[in-house]
Amino acid sequence: MSEGKPVPYRGGGFSPKPMRAVAPVVFVFLIGFWEMGSRSGWISPLVLPAPSEAFNAFMELFDSGLLVQHMSASLQRLIVGWISGSLLGLAFGLAAGLFSLARGGIVPLVAAIFPIPKIALLPLFIIWFGIGEESKIATILFGTFFPTVIAVYGGVDNVDRGLIRMGQSFNLSWWSIVWKIILPGAMPAILSGFRISASIGIILLVAAEMIGAEYGIGAYILLAGNLMALDQLVAGVTILSVLGLSVSWLIGRAERFLLRWRI
């Protein structure tokens, strides 16, 4: 009787493998293609400046010391607004997921207000809080609150009920079930919501800084656009892109730490 062939292991078919070299290669290729098109005249400098010109504008901004002022102002607004909105969204999302009374009041309210473009409410926030930092932070807070509530509520609501019943059968307390079963089960959705809310926060940050802000990346981009300084405008947009990548990297590190139980 002949021996059967060994069956290959199939358990890791849907486990993503880290391929860190792909992203730098893609970025280098796109920037190189862009630079080559600009130098050859295929891409008009009146439409899109070369990456080298944008880099020179960035270095001028850095050498003048204005980069630190713009970045510090934007980061302060983004951090305060996003953290405040995320914490409030986490609290309300957990309440909607865990308590029927809170769900009946929070979920319809969020469904009614979430589709409203938050930037349209900026004039109202200016009337309420003034033209200073409060109105800008309120815009970011309000914009990041609702996607966080939806992500947290959805994550809690989708936790396997069999795991909850198993915890109840072992006579775990309500707090133990929430802390050991519901929160870990909802954590992937919560962190995905943080990614989305952080991106929305950056968008609202730029929009808020374009109205009555002396310093900030949004104010820098607006000034560059008014002066038709496309190299400075591209440099400002690149700074925002790097900021978004940095936030995504930080949330990715948090995912590795908080979701290490999935390995």
Secondary structure, 3 states (H helix, E strand, C coil): CCCCCCCCCCCCCCCCCCCCCHHHHHHHHHHHHHHHHHHHCCCCCCCCCCHHHHHHHHHHHHHHCHHHHHHHHHHHHHHHHHHHHHHHHHHHHHHHHHCHHHHHHHHHHHHHHCCCCHHHHHHHHHHHHCCCHHHHHHHHHHHHHHHHHHHHHHHHHCCCHHHHHHHHHCCCCHHHHHHHHHHHHHHHHHHHHHHHHHHHHHHHHHHHHCCCCCCCHHHHHHHHHHCCCHHHHHHHHHHHHHHHHHHHHHHHHHHHHHCHHHC
